[in-house]
Amino acid sequence: MRKLTKRQRRDVRAIAAREDEDIDFADVPPVLDWSKADIGKFYRLAKKPVTLRLDSDIIASLKYLSPGKARQRKIKT
């Protein structure tokens, strides 16, 4: 994502200083279909590394059921 220019930062501060009731949304149509929305485009949750100890039979079954790196996504807490 590109950095904001000085003018854009000034505009963002001016909008942030307003109360929600003072902002006019009359010219913005309501969004009813969110199926084409980009998830994680502007904000992504922070990820933290995790160490997990599993029995060898569990690891073998995960390797068998989901080959490749996808098996790490199969482990849920």
VEXVEX-517786 format. One line per 5 residues: number of its first residue (from 1); their letters; for each residue x, y, z of N, C-alpha, C, CB. Coordinates in steps of 0.2 Angstrom, whole numbers, plus 2048, in hexadecimal, padded with zeros to 3 digits. Glycine has a CB too. Layout:
NUM = a = X/Y/Z/X/Y/Z/X/Y/Z/X/Y/Z  ...
//
This chain:
1 = mrklt = 804/7FA/800/800/800/800/804/806/800/7FB/800/806  803/80B/7FC/807/811/7FB/806/816/802/805/815/7F5  80B/81A/803/80A/81E/808/806/824/806/811/821/80B  803/827/80B/7FE/82D/80A/802/833/809/7F9/82E/810  800/838/805/803/83E/804/801/843/80A/801/841/7FD
6 = krqrr = 804/848/80A/803/84D/80F/7FC/84F/80F/808/853/80F  7F9/850/809/7F2/853/808/7ED/84D/80A/7F1/855/801  7EF/847/808/7EB/841/80A/7EB/840/812/7ED/83B/807  7F0/841/815/7F1/840/81C/7ED/846/820/7F8/841/81F  7ED/84C/81D/7E9/852/820/7E2/850/81F/7EB/858/81C
11 = dvrai = 7E0/84E/819/7D9/84C/818/7D6/847/81D/7D7/84A/811  7DA/842/81E/7D8/83C/822/7D7/83F/829/7DE/837/822  7DC/843/82C/7DB/846/832/7D5/84A/833/7E2/84A/834  7D3/84E/82E/7CE/852/82E/7C7/84E/82E/7CD/857/828  7C7/849/82B/7C1/844/82B/7C1/841/832/7C1/83F/825
16 = aared = 7C6/83F/834/7C7/83B/83B/7C4/840/840/7CE/838/83C  7C5/846/840/7C4/84B/845/7BC/84C/845/7C7/852/844  7B9/84B/840/7B1/84C/840/7AE/846/844/7AF/84C/838  7A8/848/846/7A3/843/849/7A0/840/843/79E/847/84E  79E/839/845/79A/835/840/794/839/83D/798/82E/843
21 = edidf = 790/83C/841/78A/83F/83F/78B/845/83A/786/842/845  791/848/83A/793/84E/836/795/84C/82F/798/852/839  796/845/82E/799/843/827/792/841/823/79D/83D/828  792/844/81D/78C/843/819/78E/83D/814/78B/84A/815  78A/838/815/78B/832/810/785/832/80B/78B/82C/815
26 = advpp = 782/837/80A/77C/837/805/77D/835/7FE/778/83E/805  783/837/7FC/785/835/7F5/789/82E/7F4/78A/83A/7F2  789/82B/7FA/78C/824/7FA/787/81F/7FA/791/823/800  787/81A/7F5/781/815/7F5/783/810/7FA/781/812/7ED  77E/80D/7FD/77F/807/801/782/801/7FE/779/806/805
31 = vldws = 787/7FE/801/789/7F8/7FE/785/7F2/801/791/7F7/800  782/7EE/7FC/77E/7E8/7FE/781/7E2/7FC/777/7E9/7FB  786/7E2/7F8/789/7DB/7F6/790/7DC/7F8/788/7DA/7EE  793/7D8/7FD/799/7D8/7FF/79D/7D2/7FC/79A/7D8/806  79B/7CE/7F7/79E/7C8/7F5/7A4/7CA/7F1/799/7C5/7F0
36 = kadig = 7A5/7D0/7EF/7AC/7D1/7EB/7B0/7D5/7EF/7AA/7D5/7E4  7AF/7D6/7F6/7B3/7DA/7FA/7BA/7D7/7FB/7B0/7DB/801  7BF/7DB/7FB/7C6/7D8/7FC/7C7/7D8/804/7CC/7DD/7F9  7C9/7D2/806/7CA/7D0/80D/7D1/7D1/80E/7C8/7C9/80F  7D3/7D5/813/7DA/7D6/816/7DD/7DB/811/7DD/7D0/816
41 = kfyrl = 7DA/7DF/80D/7DD/7E4/809/7E0/7EA/80D/7D9/7E6/803  7DD/7EC/812/7DF/7F2/815/7E2/7F1/81C/7DA/7F7/816  7DF/7EB/81F/7E1/7E9/826/7E2/7E2/826/7DC/7EC/82B  7E8/7E0/829/7E9/7D9/82A/7EB/7D8/831/7EF/7D6/825  7E8/7D3/834/7E9/7D1/83B/7F1/7CF/83C/7E5/7CB/83E
46 = akkpv = 7F4/7D1/842/7FB/7CF/843/7FB/7C8/844/7FD/7D3/849  800/7C5/841/801/7BD/842/807/7BC/847/802/7BA/83C  807/7B7/84B/80C/7B6/850/80E/7AE/84F/80A/7B7/857  815/7AD/84F/817/7A6/84E/815/7A2/854/81F/7A6/84D  814/79C/853/811/797/858/815/791/857/80A/796/858
51 = tlrld = 817/78E/85D/81B/788/85D/816/783/860/821/788/861  815/77D/85D/810/778/85F/813/771/85F/80A/778/85A  813/76D/864/815/767/865/810/762/864/819/766/86B  810/75D/85F/80B/758/85D/80E/751/85E/808/759/857  80A/74C/85F/80D/745/85F/80E/744/857/807/740/862
56 = sdiia = 813/73F/856/815/73D/850/80F/73A/84B/81B/738/850  80A/737/84F/805/734/84B/800/739/848/801/72F/84F  7FF/73F/84C/7FB/744/84A/7FF/748/844/7FA/74A/850  805/749/844/809/74C/83F/808/748/838/810/74D/841  809/741/839/809/73C/834/802/73D/830/80A/735/836
61 = slkyl = 7FC/73D/834/7F6/73E/831/7F5/744/82E/7F0/73D/837  7F7/74A/831/7F7/750/82D/7FB/750/827/7FA/756/832  800/74D/827/804/74D/820/801/749/81B/80B/74A/822  7FD/743/81D/7FA/73F/819/7F3/742/816/7F8/738/81C  7F0/746/81B/7E9/749/819/7EA/74F/815/7E5/74A/81F
66 = spgka = 7EF/753/816/7F0/759/812/7F7/75A/811/7ED/75F/816  7FA/758/80B/801/759/809/802/760/808/802/755/803  809/762/809/80B/769/807/80A/76D/80E/807/76C/802  80B/774/80D/80A/778/812/803/779/815/80D/77F/811  7FE/777/811/7F7/778/813/7F6/775/81A/7F3/775/80E
71 = rqrki = 7FA/770/81C/7F8/76C/822/7F9/771/828/7FC/766/823  7FD/776/828/7FE/77A/82D/7F7/77E/82E/803/77F/82C  7F3/780/829/7ED/783/82A/7E8/77F/82C/7EB/786/823  7E9/778/82C/7E3/773/82F/7E3/773/836/7E5/76C/82C  7E9/775/839/7E9/775/841/7E6/77B/843/7F1/775/843
76 = kt = 7E1/77A/847/7DD/77F/84A/7DD/77F/852/7D5/77F/848  7DD/785/855/7DE/785/85C/7D7/785/85F/7E2/78B/85E
//
